[in-house]
Amino acid sequence: MNDPVPTDMAVAAQIRIAARQGIPIVVIHRGDNNSGVLFLKINRLDGTAQVMTQVRVNDELFWAPVKSAASMTEPEADAYLERQASTDPDAWLIEIEDRQGRIWFPGRVLAE
């Protein structure tokens, strides 16, 4: 089994990959460099966003929505992320601005 890539390196790589396609990814809160869990705010630039959390099952990476609804308002998403940062300082909070709602990070999406 391969050791996982440190979180800071994985985030930096995805920021560069998305930037080449003109998609901004911003680190809202920097967590633990080696093992912080990722929360992604996918900002669709229409006042709505979806927040996804990183889940590992049997060493496979998945993304799961934090809410059963497909999207939430931007203020709801921001409030959720603020709560995560206050309860888990090791978590990484990432905002992706993508009208298409793409995740830009490796891993399959769990059914909503």
The first five atom37 places (N, CA, C, CB, O) and aatype in JSON, in Angstrom:
{
  "aatype": [12, 2, 3, 14, 19, 14, 16, 3, 12, 0, 19, 0, 0, 5, 9, 1, 9, 0, 0, 1, 5, 7, 9, 14, 9, 19, 19, 9, 8, 1, 7, 3, 2, 2, 15, 7, 19, 10, 13, 10, 11, 9, 2, 1, 10, 3, 7, 16, 0, 5, 19, 12, 16, 5, 19, 1, 19, 2, 3, 6, 10, 13, 17, 0, 14, 19, 11, 15, 0, 0, 15, 12, 16, 6, 14, 6, 0, 3, 0, 18, 10, 6, 1, 5, 0, 15, 16, 3, 14, 3, 0, 17, 10, 9, 6, 9, 6, 3, 1, 5, 7, 1, 9, 17, 13, 14, 7, 1, 19, 10, 0, 6],
  "atom_mask": [
    [1, 1, 1, 1, 1],
    [1, 1, 1, 1, 1],
    [1, 1, 1, 1, 1],
    [1, 1, 1, 1, 1],
    [1, 1, 1, 1, 1],
    [1, 1, 1, 1, 1],
    [1, 1, 1, 1, 1],
    [1, 1, 1, 1, 1],
    [1, 1, 1, 1, 1],
    [1, 1, 1, 1, 1],
    [1, 1, 1, 1, 1],
    [1, 1, 1, 1, 1],
    [1, 1, 1, 1, 1],
    [1, 1, 1, 1, 1],
    [1, 1, 1, 1, 1],
    [1, 1, 1, 1, 1],
    [1, 1, 1, 1, 1],
    [1, 1, 1, 1, 1],
    [1, 1, 1, 1, 1],
    [1, 1, 1, 1, 1],
    [1, 1, 1, 1, 1],
    [1, 1, 1, 0, 1],
    [1, 1, 1, 1, 1],
    [1, 1, 1, 1, 1],
    [1, 1, 1, 1, 1],
    [1, 1, 1, 1, 1],
    [1, 1, 1, 1, 1],
    [1, 1, 1, 1, 1],
    [1, 1, 1, 1, 1],
    [1, 1, 1, 1, 1],
    [1, 1, 1, 0, 1],
    [1, 1, 1, 1, 1],
    [1, 1, 1, 1, 1],
    [1, 1, 1, 1, 1],
    [1, 1, 1, 1, 1],
    [1, 1, 1, 0, 1],
    [1, 1, 1, 1, 1],
    [1, 1, 1, 1, 1],
    [1, 1, 1, 1, 1],
    [1, 1, 1, 1, 1],
    [1, 1, 1, 1, 1],
    [1, 1, 1, 1, 1],
    [1, 1, 1, 1, 1],
    [1, 1, 1, 1, 1],
    [1, 1, 1, 1, 1],
    [1, 1, 1, 1, 1],
    [1, 1, 1, 0, 1],
    [1, 1, 1, 1, 1],
    [1, 1, 1, 1, 1],
    [1, 1, 1, 1, 1],
    [1, 1, 1, 1, 1],
    [1, 1, 1, 1, 1],
    [1, 1, 1, 1, 1],
    [1, 1, 1, 1, 1],
    [1, 1, 1, 1, 1],
    [1, 1, 1, 1, 1],
    [1, 1, 1, 1, 1],
    [1, 1, 1, 1, 1],
    [1, 1, 1, 1, 1],
    [1, 1, 1, 1, 1],
    [1, 1, 1, 1, 1],
    [1, 1, 1, 1, 1],
    [1, 1, 1, 1, 1],
    [1, 1, 1, 1, 1],
    [1, 1, 1, 1, 1],
    [1, 1, 1, 1, 1],
    [1, 1, 1, 1, 1],
    [1, 1, 1, 1, 1],
    [1, 1, 1, 1, 1],
    [1, 1, 1, 1, 1],
    [1, 1, 1, 1, 1],
    [1, 1, 1, 1, 1],
    [1, 1, 1, 1, 1],
    [1, 1, 1, 1, 1],
    [1, 1, 1, 1, 1],
    [1, 1, 1, 1, 1],
    [1, 1, 1, 1, 1],
    [1, 1, 1, 1, 1],
    [1, 1, 1, 1, 1],
    [1, 1, 1, 1, 1],
    [1, 1, 1, 1, 1],
    [1, 1, 1, 1, 1],
    [1, 1, 1, 1, 1],
    [1, 1, 1, 1, 1],
    [1, 1, 1, 1, 1],
    [1, 1, 1, 1, 1],
    [1, 1, 1, 1, 1],
    [1, 1, 1, 1, 1],
    [1, 1, 1, 1, 1],
    [1, 1, 1, 1, 1],
    [1, 1, 1, 1, 1],
    [1, 1, 1, 1, 1],
    [1, 1, 1, 1, 1],
    [1, 1, 1, 1, 1],
    [1, 1, 1, 1, 1],
    [1, 1, 1, 1, 1],
    [1, 1, 1, 1, 1],
    [1, 1, 1, 1, 1],
    [1, 1, 1, 1, 1],
    [1, 1, 1, 1, 1],
    [1, 1, 1, 0, 1],
    [1, 1, 1, 1, 1],
    [1, 1, 1, 1, 1],
    [1, 1, 1, 1, 1],
    [1, 1, 1, 1, 1],
    [1, 1, 1, 1, 1],
    [1, 1, 1, 0, 1],
    [1, 1, 1, 1, 1],
    [1, 1, 1, 1, 1],
    [1, 1, 1, 1, 1],
    [1, 1, 1, 1, 1],
    [1, 1, 1, 1, 1]
  ],
  "atom_positions": [
    [[0.85, -1.19, 0.0], [0.0, 0.0, 0.0], [0.88, 1.24, 0.0], [-0.96, 0.01, 1.23], [1.85, 1.31, 0.75]],
    [[0.55, 2.22, -0.84], [1.3, 3.46, -0.91], [0.87, 4.4, 0.2], [1.1, 4.13, -2.26], [-0.29, 4.44, 0.6]],
    [[1.84, 5.16, 0.7], [1.51, 6.18, 1.69], [0.75, 7.3, 0.99], [2.8, 6.73, 2.38], [1.08, 7.66, -0.14]],
    [[-0.28, 7.84, 1.65], [-1.03, 8.93, 1.01], [-0.15, 10.18, 0.88], [-2.3, 9.25, 1.83], [0.76, 10.41, 1.67]],
    [[-0.44, 10.97, -0.14], [0.26, 12.23, -0.35], [-0.16, 13.19, 0.76], [-0.06, 12.83, -1.77], [-1.34, 13.25, 1.11]],
    [[0.8, 13.94, 1.33], [0.42, 14.92, 2.36], [-0.64, 15.89, 1.83], [1.66, 15.7, 2.85], [-0.62, 16.26, 0.66]],
    [[-1.53, 16.28, 2.69], [-2.67, 17.11, 2.29], [-2.21, 18.41, 1.64], [-3.54, 17.43, 3.5], [-2.78, 18.81, 0.62]],
    [[-1.2, 19.07, 2.2], [-0.78, 20.34, 1.61], [-0.28, 20.18, 0.18], [0.31, 20.97, 2.47], [-0.52, 21.05, -0.66]],
    [[0.41, 19.09, -0.11], [0.9, 18.85, -1.47], [-0.26, 18.53, -2.42], [1.92, 17.69, -1.47], [-0.28, 18.99, -3.56]],
    [[-1.22, 17.73, -1.94], [-2.38, 17.38, -2.77], [-3.2, 18.62, -3.12], [-3.26, 16.35, -2.06], [-3.64, 18.78, -4.26]],
    [[-3.4, 19.5, -2.15], [-4.16, 20.73, -2.38], [-3.43, 21.62, -3.38], [-4.4, 21.48, -1.06], [-4.04, 22.14, -4.31]],
    [[-2.13, 21.8, -3.19], [-1.35, 22.65, -4.1], [-1.41, 22.12, -5.53], [0.12, 22.73, -3.62], [-1.53, 22.9, -6.48]],
    [[-1.34, 20.81, -5.69], [-1.4, 20.22, -7.03], [-2.75, 20.49, -7.68], [-1.14, 18.71, -6.96], [-2.8, 20.85, -8.86]],
    [[-3.84, 20.31, -6.94], [-5.17, 20.52, -7.52], [-5.41, 21.99, -7.86], [-6.25, 20.02, -6.57], [-6.09, 22.3, -8.83]],
    [[-4.86, 22.89, -7.06], [-4.99, 24.32, -7.35], [-4.33, 24.62, -8.7], [-4.35, 25.19, -6.22], [-4.88, 25.35, -9.52]],
    [[-3.14, 24.05, -8.92], [-2.45, 24.27, -10.2], [-3.21, 23.66, -11.38], [-1.03, 23.69, -10.14], [-3.32, 24.28, -12.44]],
    [[-3.72, 22.45, -11.19], [-4.47, 21.78, -12.27], [-5.7, 22.59, -12.67], [-4.89, 20.36, -11.84], [-5.95, 22.81, -13.85]],
    [[-6.47, 23.04, -11.69], [-7.68, 23.82, -11.97], [-7.33, 25.18, -12.57], [-8.51, 24.0, -10.7], [-8.04, 25.67, -13.45]],
    [[-6.25, 25.8, -12.1], [-5.85, 27.12, -12.6], [-5.55, 27.06, -14.1], [-4.62, 27.64, -11.84], [-5.83, 28.01, -14.82]],
    [[-4.99, 25.95, -14.56], [-4.72, 25.8, -15.99], [-5.99, 25.83, -16.82], [-3.97, 24.49, -16.25], [-5.96, 26.13, -18.02]],
    [[-7.12, 25.5, -16.2], [-8.42, 25.51, -16.88], [-9.2, 26.8, -16.57], [-9.24, 24.28, -16.47], [-10.35, 26.94, -16.98]],
    [[-8.57, 27.72, -15.84], [-9.22, 28.99, -15.51], [-10.17, 28.91, -14.34], [0.0, 0.0, 0.0], [-11.01, 29.79, -14.17]],
    [[-10.04, 27.86, -13.52], [-10.92, 27.68, -12.36], [-10.16, 28.04, -11.08], [-11.46, 26.21, -12.29], [-9.17, 27.39, -10.75]],
    [[-10.61, 29.08, -10.36], [-9.93, 29.44, -9.12], [-10.3, 28.49, -7.97], [-10.26, 30.88, -8.73], [-11.47, 28.16, -7.76]],
    [[-9.28, 28.08, -7.25], [-9.46, 27.32, -6.01], [-8.7, 28.08, -4.93], [-8.94, 25.81, -6.15], [-7.52, 28.4, -5.1]],
    [[-9.39, 28.38, -3.83], [-8.81, 29.18, -2.75], [-8.85, 28.38, -1.45], [-9.56, 30.53, -2.6], [-9.86, 27.75, -1.14]],
    [[-7.75, 28.42, -0.71], [-7.72, 27.81, 0.62], [-8.32, 28.82, 1.59], [-6.25, 27.39, 1.05], [-7.76, 29.9, 1.81]],
    [[-9.46, 28.47, 2.17], [-10.13, 29.34, 3.15], [-9.5, 29.15, 4.53], [-11.65, 29.04, 3.2], [-9.3, 30.11, 5.27]],
    [[-9.2, 27.91, 4.85], [-8.58, 27.57, 6.13], [-7.58, 26.45, 5.89], [-9.65, 27.15, 7.2], [-7.92, 25.39, 5.36]],
    [[-6.35, 26.69, 6.28], [-5.29, 25.7, 6.1], [-5.25, 24.81, 7.34], [-3.9, 26.4, 5.87], [-5.08, 25.28, 8.46]],
    [[-5.4, 23.51, 7.12], [-5.4, 22.56, 8.21], [-4.04, 21.89, 8.39], [0.0, 0.0, 0.0], [-3.01, 22.45, 8.0]],
    [[-4.05, 20.72, 8.95], [-2.83, 19.95, 9.18], [-2.18, 19.61, 7.83], [-3.13, 18.65, 9.99], [-2.85, 19.13, 6.92]],
    [[-0.88, 19.87, 7.71], [-0.17, 19.67, 6.45], [-0.17, 18.23, 5.98], [1.23, 20.14, 6.57], [-0.15, 17.97, 4.78]],
    [[-0.19, 17.29, 6.9], [-0.03, 15.89, 6.53], [-1.32, 15.1, 6.45], [0.86, 15.24, 7.49], [-1.43, 14.18, 5.64]],
    [[-2.3, 15.45, 7.27], [-3.45, 14.54, 7.33], [-4.79, 15.23, 7.57], [-3.23, 13.55, 8.4], [-5.76, 14.58, 7.95]],
    [[-4.87, 16.52, 7.35], [-6.14, 17.2, 7.58], [-7.2, 16.78, 6.57], [0.0, 0.0, 0.0], [-6.91, 16.63, 5.38]],
    [[-8.42, 16.6, 7.05], [-9.54, 16.25, 6.17], [-9.91, 17.47, 5.34], [-10.77, 15.73, 6.99], [-9.75, 18.61, 5.79]],
    [[-10.41, 17.24, 4.14], [-10.79, 18.33, 3.25], [-12.3, 18.53, 3.23], [-10.28, 18.07, 1.83], [-13.06, 17.56, 3.19]],
    [[-12.71, 19.78, 3.27], [-14.09, 20.18, 3.01], [-14.04, 21.09, 1.8], [-14.75, 20.88, 4.26], [-13.28, 22.06, 1.78]],
    [[-14.84, 20.8, 0.79], [-14.87, 21.59, -0.42], [-16.17, 22.36, -0.51], [-14.69, 20.69, -1.64], [-17.26, 21.79, -0.44]],
    [[-16.06, 23.67, -0.67], [-17.23, 24.5, -0.98], [-17.17, 24.73, -2.48], [-17.24, 25.88, -0.15], [-16.27, 25.41, -2.98]],
    [[-18.12, 24.17, -3.19], [-18.17, 24.33, -4.63], [-19.15, 25.45, -4.92], [-18.59, 22.99, -5.35], [-20.37, 25.27, -4.91]],
    [[-18.59, 26.62, -5.19], [-19.36, 27.83, -5.43], [-19.73, 27.88, -6.91], [-18.56, 29.1, -5.0], [-18.86, 27.98, -7.77]],
    [[-21.03, 27.82, -7.19], [-21.49, 27.81, -8.58], [-21.65, 29.22, -9.16], [-22.8, 27.07, -8.68], [-22.08, 29.39, -10.3]],
    [[-21.3, 30.22, -8.36], [-21.31, 31.62, -8.81], [-22.71, 32.11, -9.16], [-20.41, 31.79, -10.0], [-22.86, 33.05, -9.93]],
    [[-23.73, 31.47, -8.59], [-25.11, 31.91, -8.79], [-25.83, 32.09, -7.46], [-25.88, 30.89, -9.66], [-27.06, 32.13, -7.4]],
    [[-25.04, 32.21, -6.38], [-25.62, 32.35, -5.04], [-25.8, 31.03, -4.32], [0.0, 0.0, 0.0], [-26.18, 31.01, -3.15]],
    [[-25.52, 29.92, -5.01], [-25.62, 28.61, -4.38], [-24.26, 27.93, -4.33], [-26.63, 27.72, -5.14], [-23.34, 28.28, -5.08]],
    [[-24.15, 26.97, -3.44], [-22.92, 26.21, -3.28], [-23.27, 24.83, -2.78], [-21.93, 26.93, -2.32], [-24.35, 24.59, -2.24]],
    [[-22.33, 23.93, -2.97], [-22.45, 22.59, -2.38], [-21.19, 22.37, -1.55], [-22.64, 21.47, -3.48], [-20.09, 22.72, -1.98]],
    [[-21.37, 21.79, -0.38], [-20.22, 21.47, 0.46], [-20.07, 19.96, 0.49], [-20.39, 22.05, 1.91], [-21.02, 19.23, 0.78]],
    [[-18.87, 19.52, 0.19], [-18.54, 18.09, 0.17], [-17.46, 17.83, 1.21], [-18.07, 17.63, -1.24], [-16.61, 18.69, 1.47]],
    [[-17.5, 16.66, 1.8], [-16.47, 16.26, 2.74], [-15.77, 15.01, 2.24], [-17.05, 16.03, 4.14], [-16.36, 14.18, 1.55]],
    [[-14.52, 14.9, 2.61], [-13.7, 13.78, 2.21], [-13.98, 12.58, 3.12], [-12.2, 14.16, 2.25], [-14.02, 12.71, 4.34]],
    [[-14.16, 11.42, 2.49], [-14.43, 10.19, 3.24], [-13.54, 9.1, 2.66], [-15.95, 9.79, 3.17], [-13.41, 8.97, 1.44]],
    [[-12.92, 8.32, 3.53], [-12.13, 7.19, 3.06], [-12.81, 5.9, 3.49], [-10.67, 7.25, 3.61], [-13.18, 5.73, 4.65]],
    [[-12.97, 4.99, 2.52], [-13.55, 3.69, 2.78], [-12.6, 2.66, 2.19], [-15.01, 3.56, 2.18], [-12.36, 2.63, 0.99]],
    [[-12.05, 1.81, 3.07], [-11.1, 0.78, 2.61], [-10.0, 1.38, 1.73], [-11.84, -0.32, 1.84], [-9.72, 0.87, 0.65]],
    [[-9.4, 2.46, 2.21], [-8.31, 3.15, 1.51], [-8.7, 3.79, 0.19], [-7.2, 2.19, 1.26], [-7.82, 4.21, -0.57]],
    [[-10.0, 3.89, -0.12], [-10.44, 4.59, -1.32], [-11.07, 5.91, -0.92], [-11.43, 3.72, -2.14], [-11.83, 5.98, 0.05]],
    [[-10.75, 6.95, -1.67], [-11.25, 8.29, -1.39], [-12.59, 8.52, -2.07], [-10.24, 9.34, -1.84], [-12.76, 8.22, -3.25]],
    [[-13.53, 9.06, -1.3], [-14.84, 9.44, -1.81], [-15.14, 10.86, -1.36], [-15.94, 8.45, -1.33], [-14.51, 11.38, -0.44]],
    [[-16.12, 11.48, -2.01], [-16.65, 12.77, -1.59], [-18.13, 12.6, -1.28], [-16.42, 13.86, -2.69], [-18.87, 12.0, -2.05]],
    [[-18.53, 13.12, -0.14], [-19.93, 13.01, 0.28], [-20.48, 14.4, 0.56], [-20.06, 12.1, 1.54], [-19.81, 15.22, 1.19]],
    [[-21.69, 14.68, 0.09], [-22.3, 15.97, 0.42], [-22.6, 16.03, 1.91], [-23.59, 16.2, -0.41], [-22.98, 15.03, 2.52]],
    [[-22.43, 17.22, 2.49], [-22.68, 17.36, 3.93], [-24.16, 17.56, 4.24], [-21.88, 18.53, 4.49], [-24.57, 17.5, 5.39]],
    [[-24.94, 17.79, 3.21], [-26.37, 18.03, 3.36], [-27.09, 17.22, 2.29], [-26.72, 19.56, 3.25], [-26.57, 17.06, 1.19]],
    [[-28.25, 16.73, 2.6], [-28.96, 15.9, 1.63], [-29.41, 16.69, 0.4], [-30.16, 15.26, 2.29], [-29.54, 16.12, -0.69]],
    [[-29.65, 17.97, 0.55], [-30.02, 18.8, -0.6], [-28.81, 18.98, -1.51], [-30.57, 20.18, -0.14], [-27.67, 19.02, -1.03]],
    [[-29.04, 19.08, -2.79], [-27.95, 19.21, -3.76], [-27.16, 20.49, -3.55], [-28.5, 19.16, -5.17], [-25.96, 20.53, -3.83]],
    [[-27.81, 21.53, -3.08], [-27.08, 22.78, -2.87], [-27.68, 23.54, -1.7], [-27.1, 23.65, -4.14], [-28.76, 23.23, -1.2]],
    [[-26.93, 24.55, -1.28], [-27.38, 25.43, -0.21], [-26.99, 26.85, -0.63], [-26.74, 25.04, 1.19], [-26.26, 27.04, -1.6]],
    [[-27.49, 27.82, 0.1], [-27.09, 29.19, -0.21], [-25.63, 29.37, 0.2], [-28.02, 30.23, 0.51], [-25.1, 28.63, 1.02]],
    [[-25.0, 30.38, -0.4], [-23.61, 30.65, -0.03], [-23.46, 30.96, 1.46], [-23.08, 31.82, -0.85], [-22.53, 30.45, 2.08]],
    [[-24.34, 31.79, 2.06], [-24.21, 32.03, 3.5], [-24.34, 30.74, 4.34], [-25.27, 33.04, 3.95], [-23.65, 30.58, 5.35]],
    [[-25.23, 29.83, 3.93], [-25.35, 28.55, 4.64], [-24.06, 27.76, 4.53], [-26.52, 27.73, 4.08], [-23.59, 27.18, 5.51]],
    [[-23.48, 27.73, 3.34], [-22.23, 26.99, 3.14], [-21.11, 27.61, 3.96], [-21.84, 26.98, 1.64], [-20.33, 26.89, 4.59]],
    [[-21.01, 28.95, 3.97], [-19.97, 29.62, 4.75], [-20.13, 29.35, 6.24], [-20.01, 31.13, 4.49], [-19.15, 29.11, 6.94]],
    [[-21.37, 29.38, 6.73], [-21.61, 29.11, 8.15], [-21.21, 27.68, 8.51], [-23.09, 29.36, 8.51], [-20.62, 27.44, 9.56]],
    [[-21.54, 26.74, 7.63], [-21.16, 25.34, 7.87], [-19.63, 25.22, 7.97], [-21.7, 24.42, 6.74], [-19.1, 24.57, 8.87]],
    [[-18.94, 25.84, 7.04], [-17.47, 25.77, 7.04], [-16.86, 26.44, 8.26], [-16.92, 26.39, 5.77], [-15.87, 25.96, 8.81]],
    [[-17.43, 27.55, 8.69], [-16.95, 28.23, 9.9], [-17.08, 27.31, 11.11], [-17.72, 29.54, 10.14], [-16.18, 27.25, 11.94]],
    [[-18.2, 26.59, 11.2], [-18.37, 25.64, 12.32], [-17.32, 24.54, 12.25], [-19.8, 25.03, 12.29], [-16.79, 24.13, 13.29]],
    [[-17.02, 24.05, 11.06], [-16.02, 23.0, 10.91], [-14.65, 23.48, 11.37], [-15.94, 22.51, 9.46], [-13.93, 22.77, 12.07]],
    [[-14.28, 24.7, 10.97], [-12.98, 25.26, 11.36], [-12.87, 25.45, 12.86], [-12.74, 26.59, 10.65], [-11.8, 25.26, 13.44]],
    [[-13.99, 25.81, 13.5], [-13.93, 26.03, 14.94], [-13.88, 24.73, 15.73], [-15.14, 26.85, 15.39], [-13.35, 24.7, 16.84]],
    [[-14.43, 23.65, 15.16], [-14.41, 22.37, 15.88], [-13.24, 21.47, 15.49], [-15.71, 21.63, 15.64], [-12.85, 20.6, 16.27]],
    [[-12.67, 21.68, 14.29], [-11.56, 20.86, 13.85], [-10.5, 21.74, 13.18], [-12.04, 19.76, 12.87], [-10.54, 21.94, 11.97]],
    [[-9.55, 22.25, 13.98], [-8.53, 23.15, 13.4], [-7.62, 22.46, 12.39], [-7.69, 23.73, 14.51], [-6.91, 23.14, 11.65]],
    [[-7.62, 21.14, 12.33], [-6.79, 20.42, 11.36], [-7.45, 20.29, 10.0], [-6.48, 19.04, 11.89], [-6.79, 19.9, 9.03]],
    [[-8.73, 20.62, 9.9], [-9.46, 20.5, 8.64], [-9.03, 21.58, 7.65], [-10.98, 20.59, 8.89], [-8.69, 22.7, 8.03]],
    [[-9.05, 21.21, 6.39], [-8.8, 22.14, 5.29], [-10.14, 22.56, 4.71], [-7.87, 21.51, 4.2], [-10.99, 21.71, 4.43]],
    [[-10.33, 23.86, 4.53], [-11.55, 24.38, 3.92], [-11.15, 25.02, 2.6], [-12.27, 25.41, 4.87], [-10.36, 25.96, 2.56]],
    [[-11.7, 24.5, 1.53], [-11.32, 24.89, 0.18], [-12.55, 25.41, -0.56], [-10.67, 23.7, -0.58], [-13.62, 24.8, -0.49]],
    [[-12.4, 26.53, -1.27], [-13.5, 27.02, -2.1], [-13.1, 26.9, -3.57], [-13.85, 28.5, -1.75], [-12.03, 27.34, -3.99]],
    [[-13.98, 26.3, -4.33], [-13.8, 26.13, -5.77], [-14.88, 26.95, -6.46], [-13.87, 24.61, -6.19], [-16.07, 26.77, -6.18]],
    [[-14.48, 27.85, -7.36], [-15.45, 28.65, -8.12], [-15.61, 28.01, -9.49], [-15.01, 30.15, -8.23], [-14.77, 28.19, -10.37]],
    [[-16.7, 27.27, -9.67], [-16.91, 26.54, -10.91], [-18.4, 26.48, -11.21], [-16.3, 25.11, -10.83], [-19.16, 25.8, -10.51]],
    [[-18.82, 27.17, -12.24], [-20.24, 27.19, -12.61], [-20.78, 25.78, -12.9], [-20.45, 28.07, -13.84], [-21.97, 25.53, -12.74]],
    [[-19.91, 24.89, -13.33], [-20.32, 23.51, -13.63], [-20.4, 22.63, -12.38], [-19.35, 22.9, -14.63], [-20.89, 21.51, -12.46]],
    [[-19.93, 23.12, -11.24], [-20.03, 22.37, -10.0], [-19.07, 21.2, -9.88], [0.0, 0.0, 0.0], [-19.34, 20.25, -9.15]],
    [[-17.95, 21.26, -10.58], [-16.97, 20.17, -10.53], [-16.16, 20.21, -9.24], [-16.03, 20.23, -11.73], [-15.93, 21.29, -8.68]],
    [[-15.74, 19.06, -8.78], [-15.02, 18.94, -7.51], [-13.54, 19.24, -7.65], [-15.21, 17.54, -6.94], [-12.96, 19.87, -6.76]],
    [[-12.89, 18.82, -8.72], [-11.49, 19.08, -9.02], [-10.51, 18.32, -8.13], [-11.23, 20.53, -8.9], [-9.31, 18.52, -8.26]],
    [[-10.97, 17.48, -7.26], [-10.09, 16.67, -6.41], [-10.38, 15.19, -6.71], [-10.31, 17.0, -4.88], [-11.52, 14.84, -7.0]],
    [[-9.37, 14.34, -6.65], [-9.57, 12.92, -6.94], [-10.56, 12.28, -5.98], [-8.25, 12.19, -6.88], [-10.67, 12.68, -4.82]],
    [[-11.25, 11.29, -6.47], [-12.19, 10.54, -5.66], [-13.58, 10.53, -6.27], [0.0, 0.0, 0.0], [-14.0, 11.5, -6.91]],
    [[-14.27, 9.46, -6.06], [-15.65, 9.35, -6.56], [-16.61, 10.04, -5.62], [-16.05, 7.87, -6.73], [-16.34, 10.19, -4.43]],
    [[-17.74, 10.46, -6.18], [-18.78, 11.12, -5.4], [-19.78, 10.06, -4.95], [-19.5, 12.24, -6.22], [-20.27, 9.27, -5.76]],
    [[-20.06, 10.03, -3.65], [-21.09, 9.14, -3.12], [-22.45, 9.68, -3.52], [-20.98, 9.0, -1.58], [-22.64, 10.89, -3.61]],
    [[-23.37, 8.81, -3.76], [-24.73, 9.21, -4.14], [-25.33, 10.1, -3.06], [-25.64, 7.98, -4.37], [-25.13, 9.89, -1.87]],
    [[-26.05, 11.11, -3.52], [-26.68, 12.05, -2.58], [-27.97, 11.49, -2.05], [-26.94, 13.41, -3.25], [-28.65, 12.13, -1.25]]
  ]
}
